[in-house]
Amino acid sequence: MKTRSTGASVDAYLDGIERDERRRDCDQLVAMMQRVTGCEPRMWGPSIVGFDSYHYRYASGREGDMCVTGFSSRKPDISIYLLCDSEVRAALLAKLGRHRIGACCLYVRRLSDIDLEVLEQLVVESVTECRRRYE
C-alpha cells in the first residue's frame, strides 16, 4: 500500500498550498478534525492530512493501516475522506450544500459552498462508525 503515515510536516504541506482561500479552508479542516478525533494531524503519503488510524483486513487477506478521517487539497477540489457506507450519510449529504461524492471521498470546491455544521456531523458520524468497526 502506497498511502502510509509519514514523518512529513503537516505545516509544510499546508504552507505549500498556493491559494490563500484554499489554505484557510484546509486550516479550518485541521482544527475541526483535530477537535472531533482528539488526535494531532499526520501526513499520509505526500498529500493526505490524516487523523487517528485504524487497521483493516479484507477477506482477500490484504491488510493495512489508514487514517480514520482526513483531507487532501487537490487541484479542483478538497477531498475529504470519510467512511464509505455509513447509514446516516445520505441524509446529511442532502443538507450539505454543493459537493460531489465518490466511494470514500467527499469533494468540495470551497468550504463556503457547504454547511460546516453538517460537514462536522458527517465527520463525527464517520469517525464514530470507523472506530466502532475497527477498534
Buried (B, 14 or more C-beta within 10 A) or exposed (E): EEBEBEEBEBEEBBEEBEEEEBBBBBEEBBEBBBEBBEBEBBBBBEBBBBBBBBEEEEEEEEEEBBBBBBBBBEEEBBBBBBBEEBEEBEEBBEEBBEBEBEEBBBBBBBBEEBEBEBBBBBBBBBBBBBBEEBE
